[in-house]
Amino acid sequence: MKLHLLAALVFSPFMLAAAKLIVDFKGGDKPSTLGSVELEGQDLGCHITSAGNAAFIRTEKDPATGRDALHYHRDPHFRRAEVRAMTGTDNKAVEDRTYYIGYDFRLEKAHDGLVIFQWKKWDKEAAPKQNIPLYVHFNSKLDLVIEYTIPGTDGSNREIVWTGPLSAGGTSHSLGFIINTNNKGKGWLEFYVDGNQQKFNAAHGGGNRLENVFLLTGDTSPKFGIYRAEAAGNSNDGTRYCPSGGVYTGEVAPAGTDRIFNSYVYRVQISDTSLEEVKEAAGI
């Protein structure tokens, strides 16, 4: 009896912490553990249900590291391979709460305009308009950039709040986001790269916290994957990359073709309790 009681006392703090996680994805888990799979063809709104080996999100081992991962792949004429998390009625983001997000992944290749994370508002017409509150992508120098969308106007008034190096290729990285959803002008953001807290651009105070921002002006949730930087379409493509019924059965781009993208996601943790609970995925 005493041994059973001791075991309960030793293990219960860990079990309680794990139970608090909103999302607890590990490489090898099915995609639905993270969220809803979204594939898109050449054009915005061209939803793809199946594209064979031309575009997919599936559980595989990363061939470069041997680690279990969620493998995201896009051939050049596909626009999106993302997983949208926190979509259930029981785990949607709410006002006046702080969310801690850890994201451990390896990106095979960076490209100008390639997006690897979004904090995305779903009804972009809902006032105040704010299509993508946080938009994380590579610029022309292949530095990583965070853009914040100022609510109002057409909902796409973005400004750069952080810029820094992030390598692609053989090295994996961990990102950490702390998002506060106060909706009265007192919301804030903190950001970590490989366990190191980042300072925001001088124009936004130059400190560790981006303050006085609006990060929940409607139904908003995180998206993980690879978006945009697709190859330009041709006038004679027709519905080639946007097939009727959403099933693509065309050719697969040969290895080495420009704008083939692969990302391997090893770990995602989301908590509304503490940074400590997502430290494994955030690299802290």
C-alpha positions as CSV (number, residue, x, y, z in Angstrom):
1,M,0.0,0.0,0.0
2,K,2.8,2.4,0.9
3,L,4.6,1.7,-2.3
4,H,1.4,2.4,-4.3
5,L,0.9,5.7,-2.4
6,L,4.5,6.7,-3.0
7,A,4.2,6.0,-6.7
8,A,1.1,8.1,-6.9
9,L,2.8,11.0,-5.1
10,V,5.9,10.8,-7.4
11,F,4.0,10.6,-10.7
12,S,0.9,12.6,-10.1
13,P,2.5,16.1,-10.8
14,F,3.7,15.0,-14.2
15,M,0.3,13.5,-15.0
16,L,-1.5,16.7,-13.9
17,A,0.8,18.8,-16.1
18,A,0.3,16.6,-19.1
19,A,-3.4,16.7,-18.7
20,K,-3.4,20.5,-19.0
21,L,-2.0,20.5,-22.5
22,I,-4.4,21.6,-25.2
23,V,-2.4,19.9,-27.9
24,D,0.2,17.3,-27.3
25,F,1.5,16.1,-30.6
26,K,4.5,13.7,-31.0
27,G,6.1,12.5,-34.2
28,G,4.5,9.2,-35.0
29,D,1.0,10.4,-34.0
30,K,-1.7,10.6,-36.6
31,P,-2.2,14.1,-38.1
32,S,-5.6,14.5,-36.4
33,T,-3.8,14.5,-33.0
34,L,-2.5,17.9,-34.1
35,G,-5.6,19.2,-35.9
36,S,-7.3,19.4,-39.3
37,V,-5.3,18.7,-42.4
38,E,-5.6,21.4,-45.1
39,L,-4.2,20.9,-48.7
40,E,-4.7,23.5,-51.4
41,G,-3.9,23.5,-55.1
42,Q,-2.6,26.4,-57.2
43,D,-5.2,28.9,-56.3
44,L,-6.6,30.2,-53.0
45,G,-9.7,28.2,-52.1
46,C,-8.8,25.2,-54.3
47,H,-9.2,22.6,-51.6
48,I,-7.5,19.2,-52.3
49,T,-8.6,16.0,-50.5
50,S,-6.0,13.8,-52.1
51,A,-2.9,14.5,-54.3
52,G,-0.9,11.2,-53.9
53,N,2.8,12.0,-53.6
54,A,2.4,15.5,-55.1
55,A,1.1,17.1,-51.9
56,F,0.5,15.4,-48.5
57,I,0.7,15.4,-44.8
58,R,1.4,12.1,-43.3
59,T,3.3,10.2,-40.5
60,E,6.8,9.2,-41.6
61,K,10.3,9.1,-40.3
62,D,12.5,12.0,-41.3
63,P,15.1,10.4,-43.6
64,A,17.8,13.0,-42.5
65,T,17.4,12.4,-38.7
66,G,15.6,9.1,-38.3
67,R,13.1,10.8,-36.0
68,D,9.4,10.1,-36.1
69,A,7.7,13.1,-37.7
70,L,4.6,14.5,-39.4
71,H,5.9,15.0,-43.0
72,Y,4.5,17.9,-45.0
73,H,5.2,17.8,-48.7
74,R,4.3,20.2,-51.6
75,D,5.1,20.0,-55.2
76,P,5.7,23.4,-56.9
77,H,2.1,24.1,-58.0
78,F,0.5,23.4,-54.6
79,R,-0.2,26.4,-52.4
80,R,-0.8,24.9,-49.0
81,A,0.0,21.9,-46.7
82,E,-0.9,22.9,-43.2
83,V,-2.6,21.5,-40.1
84,R,-5.0,23.8,-38.2
85,A,-5.0,23.2,-34.5
86,M,-7.4,24.2,-31.7
87,T,-10.5,23.8,-33.8
88,G,-12.7,21.9,-31.4
89,T,-15.5,23.5,-29.4
90,D,-13.6,22.5,-26.2
91,N,-10.2,24.0,-27.1
92,K,-10.8,27.1,-29.1
93,A,-8.9,30.3,-28.1
94,V,-10.8,32.6,-25.9
95,E,-10.3,36.2,-24.7
96,D,-8.1,37.2,-21.8
97,R,-6.0,34.1,-21.7
98,T,-2.3,33.3,-22.4
99,Y,-1.4,30.5,-24.7
100,Y,2.0,28.8,-24.8
101,I,3.0,27.1,-28.0
102,G,6.1,25.0,-28.7
103,Y,6.9,23.9,-32.3
104,D,9.9,21.5,-33.0
105,F,10.6,20.9,-36.7
106,R,13.1,20.6,-39.6
107,L,12.5,22.5,-42.8
108,E,14.4,21.1,-45.8
109,K,14.5,24.3,-47.8
110,A,13.5,28.0,-47.2
111,H,12.2,30.3,-49.8
112,D,11.1,33.9,-50.0
113,G,7.5,34.1,-49.0
114,L,7.3,30.6,-47.5
115,V,5.1,30.6,-44.4
116,I,5.8,28.1,-41.6
117,F,3.3,29.3,-38.9
118,Q,0.1,31.4,-38.7
119,W,-2.1,32.6,-35.9
120,K,-5.1,32.8,-38.2
121,K,-8.5,34.5,-37.9
122,W,-11.2,32.5,-39.7
123,D,-13.9,35.0,-40.4
124,K,-11.7,37.6,-42.0
125,E,-14.8,39.8,-42.7
126,A,-15.8,40.1,-39.1
127,A,-15.1,43.5,-37.6
128,P,-12.5,44.6,-37.0
129,K,-11.0,42.9,-40.0
130,Q,-7.7,41.1,-39.2
131,N,-7.0,38.3,-41.6
132,I,-3.8,36.8,-40.0
133,P,-2.9,38.4,-36.7
134,L,0.6,36.7,-36.8
135,Y,2.2,35.6,-40.0
136,V,5.6,33.9,-39.8
137,H,7.5,33.6,-43.1
138,F,10.9,33.9,-44.8
139,N,11.9,37.1,-46.6
140,S,14.1,37.5,-49.7
141,K,17.3,37.2,-47.6
142,L,15.9,33.9,-46.1
143,D,15.6,35.4,-42.7
144,L,12.6,34.5,-40.7
145,V,10.0,37.3,-40.2
146,I,7.1,37.8,-37.9
147,E,4.4,40.2,-39.2
148,Y,1.6,41.5,-37.1
149,T,-1.7,42.5,-38.7
150,I,-3.2,45.8,-37.4
151,P,-7.0,45.4,-37.0
152,G,-9.2,47.5,-39.3
153,T,-9.2,48.7,-42.9
154,D,-9.1,45.6,-45.2
155,G,-7.6,43.3,-42.6
156,S,-4.3,42.9,-44.3
157,N,-2.3,45.9,-42.9
158,R,0.7,43.9,-41.7
159,E,3.9,45.3,-40.2
160,I,7.2,43.5,-39.4
161,V,7.8,43.2,-35.7
162,W,10.7,40.7,-35.6
163,T,13.4,39.5,-38.1
164,G,16.1,37.0,-37.4
165,P,18.1,34.1,-38.9
166,L,16.7,30.6,-39.1
167,S,18.5,27.9,-41.1
168,A,16.9,25.3,-43.2
169,G,18.5,22.0,-44.3
170,G,19.9,19.5,-41.9
171,T,19.3,21.4,-38.7
172,S,16.0,21.2,-36.7
173,H,14.7,24.2,-34.8
174,S,12.3,24.9,-32.0
175,L,10.0,27.9,-31.9
176,G,8.1,29.1,-28.8
177,F,5.2,31.6,-28.9
178,I,3.5,33.1,-25.9
179,I,0.2,34.8,-27.0
180,N,-1.9,36.8,-24.7
181,T,-5.5,37.4,-26.0
182,N,-6.5,40.5,-24.1
183,N,-8.9,42.2,-26.5
184,K,-8.9,45.7,-25.0
185,G,-5.5,46.8,-26.5
186,K,-3.4,45.1,-23.8
187,G,-2.6,41.8,-25.6
188,W,1.0,40.8,-26.0
189,L,3.4,38.4,-27.6
190,E,6.7,36.8,-26.6
191,F,8.9,34.7,-28.9
192,Y,11.7,32.1,-28.5
193,V,14.0,30.5,-31.1
194,D,15.8,27.3,-30.0
195,G,15.2,28.2,-26.4
196,N,16.4,31.8,-26.6
197,Q,14.0,34.6,-25.9
198,Q,14.0,37.1,-28.8
199,K,13.8,40.9,-28.8
200,F,11.4,42.6,-31.1
201,N,12.4,45.2,-33.6
202,A,13.5,48.6,-32.3
203,A,10.4,50.2,-33.9
204,H,8.3,48.1,-31.6
205,G,10.2,48.8,-28.4
206,G,13.2,46.5,-28.8
207,G,12.2,44.5,-25.8
208,N,11.3,40.9,-25.1
209,R,7.6,41.5,-25.3
210,L,5.5,43.0,-28.1
211,E,2.8,44.9,-26.2
212,N,-0.5,46.5,-26.8
213,V,-1.6,44.3,-29.7
214,F,-4.8,42.6,-30.6
215,L,-4.4,38.8,-31.1
216,L,-8.0,37.6,-30.8
217,T,-10.6,39.7,-32.7
218,G,-12.6,36.6,-33.7
219,D,-12.3,32.8,-34.1
220,T,-8.5,32.4,-34.3
221,S,-6.2,29.4,-34.1
222,P,-2.6,28.3,-34.9
223,K,-1.6,26.6,-38.2
224,F,1.6,24.6,-38.7
225,G,3.1,23.6,-42.0
226,I,4.2,25.1,-45.3
227,Y,2.1,27.8,-47.1
228,R,2.7,30.0,-50.1
229,A,5.9,30.4,-52.2
230,E,4.3,28.2,-54.8
231,A,5.4,28.4,-58.5
232,A,3.5,30.7,-60.7
233,G,0.7,29.1,-62.8
234,N,0.6,29.1,-66.6
235,S,-2.3,30.4,-68.7
236,N,-2.9,26.9,-70.1
237,D,-3.0,25.1,-66.7
238,G,-6.8,25.3,-66.6
239,T,-8.0,23.1,-63.7
240,R,-4.8,21.0,-63.8
241,Y,-3.8,21.9,-60.2
242,C,-7.3,22.5,-59.0
243,P,-9.2,19.4,-60.1
244,S,-12.9,18.9,-59.8
245,G,-13.7,17.0,-56.7
246,G,-10.4,17.9,-55.1
247,V,-8.6,14.7,-56.2
248,Y,-5.3,15.3,-58.0
249,T,-4.0,12.4,-60.1
250,G,-1.4,14.2,-62.2
251,E,2.3,13.9,-62.4
252,V,4.7,14.2,-59.4
253,A,7.5,16.7,-59.8
254,P,10.9,15.1,-60.2
255,A,13.3,15.4,-57.2
256,G,15.3,18.6,-57.3
257,T,12.6,20.7,-59.0
258,D,12.5,24.2,-57.7
259,R,9.9,25.0,-55.1
260,I,9.4,21.5,-53.8
261,F,9.0,21.9,-50.1
262,N,9.3,19.4,-47.2
263,S,8.9,20.0,-43.5
264,Y,9.2,17.4,-40.7
265,V,7.3,18.3,-37.5
266,Y,8.5,16.3,-34.5
267,R,6.7,17.9,-31.6
268,V,3.9,20.5,-31.0
269,Q,2.7,21.4,-27.5
270,I,0.1,24.0,-26.6
271,S,-0.9,25.0,-23.1
272,D,-2.9,27.7,-21.5
273,T,-1.1,27.3,-18.2
274,S,2.6,27.8,-18.4
275,L,5.7,27.9,-20.6
276,E,7.1,25.0,-18.5
277,E,4.5,22.7,-20.0
278,V,5.6,23.2,-23.6
279,K,9.4,23.5,-22.9
280,E,10.1,20.2,-24.7
281,A,8.7,21.4,-28.0
282,A,9.9,25.0,-27.5
283,G,13.5,23.8,-26.9
284,I,13.6,25.6,-23.5
